[in-house]
Amino acid sequence: MKDKDIVCVCNSITYGQIIEAIEKKGLKTVEEVGDATQAGTTCGACQDTIQEILDSYYKKK
């Protein structure tokens, strides 16, 4: 996924914005990502994708 790819269509949140929030704030859950970025907080359709991003991010560490 590229930084400019939209993850949350409802709130226009990109992959890059989610990764930046994870790195700066140490977010570990979908709910924390939603609180920090609003991603996944409207219809919830992207919550599985957000979880995949979290899993991938922490697997690399």
C-alpha positions as CSV (number, residue, x, y, z in Angstrom):
1,M,0.0,0.0,0.0
2,K,1.2,3.5,-0.8
3,D,1.1,6.5,1.5
4,K,-1.5,8.3,-0.6
5,D,-3.9,5.3,-0.8
6,I,-7.2,6.0,0.8
7,V,-8.0,3.5,3.6
8,C,-11.1,5.2,5.0
9,V,-13.3,6.5,2.2
10,C,-15.8,8.1,4.5
11,N,-13.3,10.3,6.2
12,S,-10.6,10.5,3.5
13,I,-7.9,9.0,5.7
14,T,-4.8,7.7,3.9
15,Y,-2.5,4.8,4.6
16,G,0.3,7.4,5.3
17,Q,-1.8,9.2,7.8
18,I,-2.6,6.0,9.7
19,I,1.1,4.9,9.7
20,E,2.2,8.4,10.9
21,A,-0.3,8.3,13.8
22,I,0.8,4.7,14.7
23,E,4.5,5.9,14.8
24,K,3.9,9.1,16.6
25,K,1.4,8.0,19.2
26,G,2.2,4.3,19.6
27,L,-1.3,3.2,18.6
28,K,-2.0,-0.5,18.9
29,T,-5.8,-1.0,18.3
30,V,-8.3,-0.1,15.6
31,E,-10.1,2.0,18.2
32,E,-7.0,4.0,19.0
33,V,-6.4,4.6,15.3
34,G,-10.0,5.8,15.0
35,D,-9.7,8.1,18.0
36,A,-6.5,9.6,16.6
37,T,-7.4,9.8,12.9
38,Q,-11.2,9.3,12.6
39,A,-10.5,6.3,10.3
40,G,-13.1,3.6,10.7
41,T,-15.4,5.7,12.8
42,T,-18.2,6.3,10.3
43,C,-19.4,3.1,8.6
44,G,-16.6,0.8,9.9
45,A,-16.0,-0.9,6.6
46,C,-12.3,-0.2,6.7
47,Q,-11.7,-1.5,10.3
48,D,-10.4,-4.9,9.0
49,T,-8.0,-3.0,6.8
50,I,-6.8,-0.9,9.7
51,Q,-6.3,-4.1,11.7
52,E,-4.2,-5.5,8.8
53,I,-2.1,-2.3,8.8
54,L,-1.5,-2.6,12.5
55,D,-0.6,-6.3,12.3
56,S,1.8,-5.6,9.4
57,Y,3.4,-2.6,11.2
58,Y,4.1,-4.5,14.4
59,K,5.2,-7.7,12.6
60,K,8.0,-5.7,11.0
61,K,9.2,-4.5,14.4
